[in-house]
Amino acid sequence: MTAVLDRAAATRHRPTTFALKQTMAATGMVFVLFVVVHMLGNLKVYGGAASLDGYATWLREVGYPLIPKKGVLWALRVTLAVSLVAHVAASVTLWLRGRTARGRHRRRSMPRATAWTARTMLPGGVVILVFILVHLLDLTIGALVAPEGYAHAGPDGVIPAHANLVASFSRPWMAAFYSLTMVVIGVHVWHGWRTLLQDWGATGRRFRVAWATVGALLALAVVAGNAAIPVLVLAGVIA
């Protein structure tokens, strides 16, 4: 009888909580990989205009002529878009289920730092969604919030990514918004990375400590590598 009740409880919601958590874990890994690779690409800015412009142009031509130009780039964009929708849908559904089950009571067994980061995940996710929209309009589409004189690819196909980036981050409000959002993303990555093991059922203490350390280093690298760029633009170091 107990087994029947347990199965009924487990299948009461569709998709199941287990499936939602696995969705968040899988899509979370996609995002961690993306932000780390994107940060490494952003470091091309330290090599000057030719370095960053060449990287931006290469992204649109990688695999050509075997693959049409922008083919790989659009495949990445579609993957990220699908992952984003799945991640947001799963996280909101889990939050609503948890809120309903918990009622007015708060969970008090988590360490203080863990509890704080857990509570920032939903509002932090909203900030990240706003940032994605602004960032796309600013440096990818070049509309609404883009810097004055934003330039698309020239006749030679070269993307003036360096000039667009410097023009954007020369505006203090955009530089501050970008840098502060990197901190939010860092907290999101750190907490999400730590909870992956819980979702996957890993229990080894040493492995969990090592995993958490790697996650903290990745989060710090993303914050330091990306947030430093607008600061250095404002300081005139990157121009």
C-alpha positions as CSV (number, residue, x, y, z in Angstrom):
1,M,0.0,0.0,0.0
2,T,2.8,2.4,0.9
3,A,4.6,1.7,-2.4
4,V,1.4,2.4,-4.3
5,L,1.0,5.7,-2.5
6,D,4.7,6.6,-3.1
7,R,4.2,6.0,-6.8
8,A,1.1,8.0,-6.9
9,A,2.8,10.9,-5.2
10,A,5.7,10.7,-7.6
11,T,3.5,10.8,-10.7
12,R,1.1,13.5,-9.4
13,H,2.9,16.2,-11.3
14,R,4.0,16.0,-14.9
15,P,6.8,16.5,-15.7
16,T,8.1,14.9,-12.5
17,T,10.3,16.9,-10.1
18,F,13.1,14.5,-10.9
19,A,12.8,15.2,-14.7
20,L,12.7,19.0,-14.0
21,K,15.9,18.8,-11.9
22,Q,17.7,16.8,-14.5
23,T,16.6,19.3,-17.1
24,M,18.0,22.1,-15.0
25,A,21.3,20.2,-14.5
26,A,21.8,19.4,-18.2
27,T,20.9,22.9,-19.4
28,G,22.9,24.4,-16.5
29,M,26.0,22.5,-17.8
30,V,25.4,23.9,-21.3
31,F,25.3,27.5,-19.9
32,V,28.4,27.0,-17.7
33,L,30.3,25.7,-20.8
34,F,29.1,28.6,-22.8
35,V,30.0,31.4,-20.3
36,V,33.5,29.9,-19.8
37,V,34.1,29.6,-23.6
38,H,32.6,33.1,-24.2
39,M,34.8,34.5,-21.5
40,L,37.9,33.0,-23.2
41,G,36.8,34.5,-26.5
42,N,36.4,37.9,-24.8
43,L,40.0,37.8,-23.7
44,K,40.9,38.3,-27.3
45,V,40.2,42.0,-26.6
46,Y,43.6,42.2,-24.9
47,G,45.3,41.3,-28.2
48,G,43.9,44.4,-29.9
49,A,41.3,45.1,-32.6
50,A,42.7,42.6,-35.1
51,S,42.6,39.8,-32.5
52,L,39.0,40.4,-31.4
53,D,37.7,41.3,-34.9
54,G,39.3,38.2,-36.3
55,Y,37.7,36.0,-33.6
56,A,34.3,37.5,-34.2
57,T,34.6,37.0,-37.9
58,W,35.9,33.4,-37.5
59,L,32.8,32.6,-35.4
60,R,30.6,33.4,-38.5
61,E,32.8,31.4,-40.9
62,V,33.9,28.3,-38.8
63,G,33.3,25.1,-40.8
64,Y,32.9,26.9,-44.1
65,P,32.7,25.7,-46.9
66,L,31.6,22.3,-45.6
67,I,29.1,24.1,-43.4
68,P,27.3,27.3,-44.6
69,K,28.6,30.6,-43.1
70,K,27.0,31.2,-39.8
71,G,25.8,27.6,-39.7
72,V,27.7,26.7,-36.6
73,L,26.9,30.0,-35.0
74,W,23.2,29.6,-35.6
75,A,23.3,26.0,-34.3
76,L,24.8,27.3,-31.1
77,R,22.2,30.0,-30.8
78,V,19.3,27.6,-31.3
79,T,20.9,25.2,-28.7
80,L,21.3,28.1,-26.2
81,A,17.7,29.4,-26.9
82,V,16.1,25.9,-26.4
83,S,18.3,25.4,-23.3
84,L,17.2,28.8,-21.9
85,V,13.5,28.1,-22.3
86,A,13.8,24.7,-20.8
87,H,15.9,26.0,-17.9
88,V,13.6,28.9,-17.1
89,A,10.5,26.7,-17.4
90,A,11.9,24.0,-15.1
91,S,13.2,26.5,-12.5
92,V,9.9,28.4,-12.3
93,T,7.9,25.2,-12.0
94,L,10.2,23.8,-9.3
95,W,10.0,27.1,-7.4
96,L,6.2,27.2,-7.5
97,R,6.0,23.5,-6.4
98,G,8.4,24.2,-3.5
99,R,6.5,27.3,-2.5
100,T,3.2,25.4,-2.5
101,A,4.6,22.5,-0.5
102,R,6.4,24.7,2.0
103,G,3.7,27.1,2.6
104,R,4.7,29.9,5.0
105,H,7.6,27.9,6.4
106,R,11.2,28.4,5.4
107,R,13.8,25.7,5.2
108,R,16.3,26.3,7.9
109,S,18.7,23.3,7.7
110,M,20.9,24.8,5.0
111,P,24.2,26.6,5.8
112,R,23.7,30.4,5.8
113,A,25.8,31.0,2.7
114,T,24.0,28.2,0.8
115,A,20.6,29.5,1.9
116,W,21.5,33.0,0.7
117,T,22.7,31.9,-2.7
118,A,19.7,29.6,-3.1
119,R,17.4,32.6,-2.5
120,T,19.2,34.7,-5.1
121,M,18.8,32.2,-7.9
122,L,15.3,33.3,-9.0
123,P,15.9,37.1,-8.9
124,G,19.4,36.5,-10.2
125,G,17.9,34.6,-13.1
126,V,15.6,37.5,-13.9
127,V,18.6,39.9,-14.0
128,I,20.5,37.5,-16.3
129,L,17.5,37.3,-18.6
130,V,17.4,41.1,-18.8
131,F,21.1,41.2,-19.4
132,I,20.9,38.7,-22.3
133,L,18.3,40.9,-24.0
134,V,20.3,44.1,-23.5
135,H,23.6,42.4,-24.5
136,L,22.0,41.0,-27.7
137,L,20.6,44.4,-28.6
138,D,23.8,46.2,-27.7
139,L,26.6,44.1,-29.3
140,T,24.9,41.5,-31.5
141,I,21.9,43.1,-33.2
142,G,23.0,46.7,-32.7
143,A,19.7,48.3,-31.9
144,L,17.9,50.3,-29.2
145,V,20.7,50.3,-26.6
146,A,23.6,50.0,-29.0
147,P,26.3,52.6,-29.0
148,E,26.1,55.5,-31.5
149,G,27.8,54.5,-34.7
150,Y,27.5,50.8,-34.1
151,A,28.9,49.0,-37.2
152,H,28.0,45.7,-38.7
153,A,30.4,43.7,-40.9
154,G,32.2,45.6,-43.6
155,P,32.5,44.8,-47.3
156,D,35.4,42.5,-46.5
157,G,33.2,40.5,-44.0
158,V,35.3,41.6,-41.0
159,I,33.2,42.3,-37.8
160,P,34.4,45.5,-36.1
161,A,33.8,43.8,-32.7
162,H,36.5,45.7,-30.9
163,A,35.3,49.2,-31.9
164,N,31.7,48.3,-31.0
165,L,32.8,46.9,-27.6
166,V,34.9,50.0,-26.7
167,A,32.1,52.3,-27.8
168,S,29.6,50.4,-25.7
169,F,31.7,50.2,-22.5
170,S,32.7,53.8,-22.8
171,R,29.3,54.6,-21.4
172,P,29.6,54.3,-17.6
173,W,26.0,53.0,-17.1
174,M,26.6,50.1,-19.6
175,A,30.0,49.3,-18.1
176,A,28.5,49.2,-14.6
177,F,25.5,47.1,-15.7
178,Y,27.8,44.6,-17.4
179,S,30.2,44.3,-14.5
180,L,27.5,44.0,-11.9
181,T,25.7,41.4,-14.0
182,M,28.9,39.3,-14.2
183,V,28.9,39.1,-10.4
184,V,25.2,37.9,-10.5
185,I,26.2,35.3,-13.1
186,G,29.2,34.2,-11.0
187,V,26.9,33.6,-8.0
188,H,24.5,31.7,-10.3
189,V,27.2,29.5,-11.7
190,W,28.7,28.8,-8.3
191,H,25.4,27.7,-6.7
192,G,24.2,25.9,-9.8
193,W,27.5,24.0,-10.1
194,R,27.3,22.9,-6.4
195,T,23.7,21.7,-6.7
196,L,24.5,19.6,-9.8
197,L,25.9,16.8,-7.6
198,Q,22.8,16.8,-5.5
199,D,20.6,16.4,-8.6
200,W,22.9,13.6,-9.8
201,G,22.9,11.8,-6.5
202,A,26.7,12.0,-5.8
203,T,27.4,11.6,-2.1
204,G,31.2,11.2,-1.8
205,R,32.5,14.0,0.5
206,R,35.9,14.5,-1.1
207,F,34.5,14.5,-4.6
208,R,31.8,17.1,-3.5
209,V,34.5,19.3,-2.0
210,A,36.7,19.0,-5.2
211,W,33.6,19.7,-7.4
212,A,32.6,22.7,-5.4
213,T,36.2,24.1,-5.6
214,V,36.2,23.7,-9.4
215,G,32.8,25.5,-9.5
216,A,34.1,28.4,-7.4
217,L,37.2,28.8,-9.6
218,L,35.1,28.8,-12.7
219,A,32.7,31.4,-11.3
220,L,35.7,33.6,-10.2
221,A,37.3,33.2,-13.7
222,V,34.0,34.3,-15.4
223,V,33.6,37.3,-13.1
224,A,37.2,38.4,-13.2
225,G,37.7,37.8,-16.9
226,N,34.5,39.6,-18.1
227,A,34.0,42.3,-15.5
228,A,37.5,43.6,-15.9
229,I,36.9,44.5,-19.6
230,P,34.5,47.4,-19.1
231,V,36.5,48.7,-16.2
232,L,39.6,48.8,-18.4
233,V,37.7,50.4,-21.2
234,L,36.6,53.2,-18.9
235,A,40.1,53.6,-17.6
236,G,41.4,54.0,-21.2
237,V,43.6,50.8,-21.0
238,I,41.5,49.1,-23.7
239,A,40.8,51.6,-26.5
